[in-house]
Amino acid sequence: MTINIMKEINYEQLRTGFLKYTRKAFGILPEMDNPRILDVGCGNGIPTMELAALTEGEIIGVDIDQPALEELTEKAKKLNLEHKIKAIHCSMFDGFKLYANIFKFFNR
């Protein structure tokens, strides 16, 4: 008997487990007032919501999965964070092209 592992995975729980890495990555960024953060491949927004909680800045989530973006938008509304989170339906390549002029990319 074959088990379909994809059906067994709880993605929400799995991604929530990685939030410690989101917090760690945010913590090593230079401090900025009202930063703009581009969350590429944001999915349904688990890390996006965490970033919104960590900063007063704007979070732009980019993904090709429209239903996931709709879920992100609903989550943001429920938590009164829609003023901080913008969900964009496009590929990561298009997202970089659209926002390259307003984001600072750090090279260490």
The 8 nearest C-alpha neighbors of each residue, nearest first, counted from 0:
[[1, 2, 3, 4, 7, 6, 5, 8],
 [0, 2, 3, 4, 5, 6, 7, 8],
 [3, 1, 4, 0, 7, 6, 5, 8],
 [2, 4, 5, 6, 1, 7, 8, 0],
 [3, 5, 7, 6, 2, 8, 1, 9],
 [4, 6, 7, 3, 8, 9, 2, 10],
 [7, 5, 4, 8, 3, 9, 2, 10],
 [6, 8, 4, 5, 9, 3, 2, 10],
 [9, 7, 5, 6, 10, 4, 13, 12],
 [8, 10, 12, 11, 13, 7, 6, 14],
 [11, 9, 13, 12, 8, 14, 15, 7],
 [10, 12, 14, 13, 9, 15, 45, 16],
 [13, 11, 15, 10, 9, 14, 16, 8],
 [12, 14, 10, 16, 15, 11, 9, 17],
 [15, 13, 16, 17, 11, 12, 10, 45],
 [16, 14, 12, 17, 18, 13, 11, 45],
 [15, 17, 14, 13, 18, 12, 19, 11],
 [16, 18, 14, 15, 19, 20, 21, 13],
 [19, 17, 21, 20, 15, 16, 22, 46],
 [18, 20, 22, 17, 21, 23, 16, 15],
 [21, 19, 23, 18, 22, 17, 24, 25],
 [22, 20, 18, 24, 19, 23, 25, 46],
 [21, 23, 25, 19, 20, 24, 26, 18],
 [24, 22, 20, 26, 25, 21, 19, 27],
 [25, 23, 21, 26, 27, 22, 20, 28],
 [26, 24, 22, 23, 28, 27, 21, 50],
 [25, 27, 23, 24, 28, 22, 29, 21],
 [26, 28, 24, 25, 29, 23, 30, 22],
 [29, 27, 25, 26, 30, 24, 31, 105],
 [28, 30, 31, 27, 26, 25, 105, 34],
 [29, 31, 28, 32, 34, 26, 27, 25],
 [32, 30, 34, 33, 29, 28, 56, 35],
 [31, 33, 34, 30, 56, 55, 54, 35],
 [32, 56, 34, 55, 31, 35, 57, 54],
 [35, 33, 56, 31, 32, 36, 57, 55],
 [34, 36, 57, 56, 58, 37, 33, 102],
 [35, 37, 58, 59, 38, 34, 57, 56],
 [36, 38, 59, 39, 58, 60, 35, 61],
 [39, 37, 60, 41, 59, 61, 36, 40],
 [40, 38, 61, 41, 91, 37, 60, 62],
 [41, 39, 62, 42, 61, 38, 91, 60],
 [40, 42, 60, 44, 39, 38, 62, 61],
 [43, 41, 67, 44, 40, 62, 68, 64],
 [44, 42, 67, 71, 70, 68, 45, 41],
 [45, 43, 47, 71, 41, 42, 46, 48],
 [44, 46, 47, 48, 43, 15, 49, 14],
 [47, 45, 49, 48, 44, 50, 18, 21],
 [48, 46, 44, 50, 49, 45, 51, 41],
 [47, 49, 51, 45, 50, 46, 44, 52],
 [50, 48, 46, 52, 51, 47, 53, 45],
 [49, 51, 53, 47, 52, 48, 46, 54],
 [52, 50, 48, 49, 53, 54, 47, 58],
 [51, 53, 49, 50, 54, 48, 55, 80],
 [54, 52, 50, 51, 49, 55, 22, 25],
 [55, 53, 56, 51, 52, 50, 33, 34],
 [54, 56, 33, 57, 51, 53, 34, 83],
 [57, 55, 33, 34, 54, 35, 83, 58],
 [56, 58, 83, 35, 84, 36, 34, 59],
 [59, 57, 36, 84, 35, 83, 37, 60],
 [60, 58, 85, 37, 84, 38, 86, 36],
 [59, 61, 38, 86, 41, 87, 39, 37],
 [62, 60, 87, 39, 40, 41, 88, 86],
 [61, 63, 40, 88, 64, 89, 41, 90],
 [62, 64, 89, 90, 88, 65, 61, 40],
 [65, 63, 67, 62, 66, 68, 42, 88],
 [64, 66, 68, 67, 63, 88, 69, 62],
 [67, 65, 69, 68, 64, 70, 43, 71],
 [68, 66, 43, 70, 42, 69, 65, 64],
 [69, 67, 71, 65, 70, 66, 43, 86],
 [68, 70, 66, 72, 71, 67, 65, 73],
 [69, 71, 67, 73, 68, 72, 43, 74],
 [72, 70, 43, 68, 44, 74, 69, 73],
 [71, 73, 69, 75, 70, 74, 68, 76],
 [72, 74, 76, 70, 75, 71, 77, 69],
 [75, 73, 71, 77, 76, 72, 70, 78],
 [74, 76, 80, 81, 72, 78, 73, 77],
 [77, 75, 79, 73, 81, 78, 74, 80],
 [76, 78, 74, 75, 79, 73, 80, 81],
 [77, 79, 75, 76, 80, 74, 81, 73],
 [80, 78, 76, 77, 81, 75, 82, 74],
 [79, 81, 75, 82, 83, 78, 76, 84],
 [80, 82, 75, 84, 76, 83, 79, 72],
 [81, 83, 80, 84, 79, 85, 57, 75],
 [84, 82, 57, 81, 80, 58, 51, 56],
 [85, 83, 58, 81, 59, 82, 57, 80],
 [84, 86, 59, 60, 58, 87, 83, 81],
 [87, 85, 60, 59, 68, 61, 84, 88],
 [88, 86, 61, 60, 89, 85, 62, 59],
 [89, 87, 63, 62, 61, 65, 86, 64],
 [90, 88, 63, 62, 87, 93, 61, 94],
 [91, 89, 93, 92, 63, 62, 94, 61],
 [90, 92, 94, 93, 39, 95, 89, 61],
 [91, 93, 95, 90, 94, 96, 89, 97],
 [92, 94, 96, 90, 95, 91, 97, 89],
 [95, 93, 91, 97, 92, 96, 90, 98],
 [94, 96, 92, 99, 98, 93, 97, 91],
 [95, 97, 93, 94, 99, 98, 92, 100],
 [98, 96, 94, 95, 93, 99, 100, 92],
 [97, 99, 95, 100, 101, 96, 94, 102],
 [100, 98, 95, 96, 102, 101, 97, 103],
 [99, 101, 98, 102, 97, 103, 96, 95],
 [102, 100, 98, 99, 103, 35, 97, 104],
 [103, 101, 99, 100, 104, 98, 35, 36],
 [102, 104, 105, 101, 99, 100, 35, 36],
 [105, 103, 102, 106, 99, 101, 107, 100],
 [104, 106, 107, 103, 28, 102, 29, 27],
 [105, 107, 104, 103, 28, 29, 102, 27],
 [106, 105, 104, 28, 27, 29, 103, 24]]
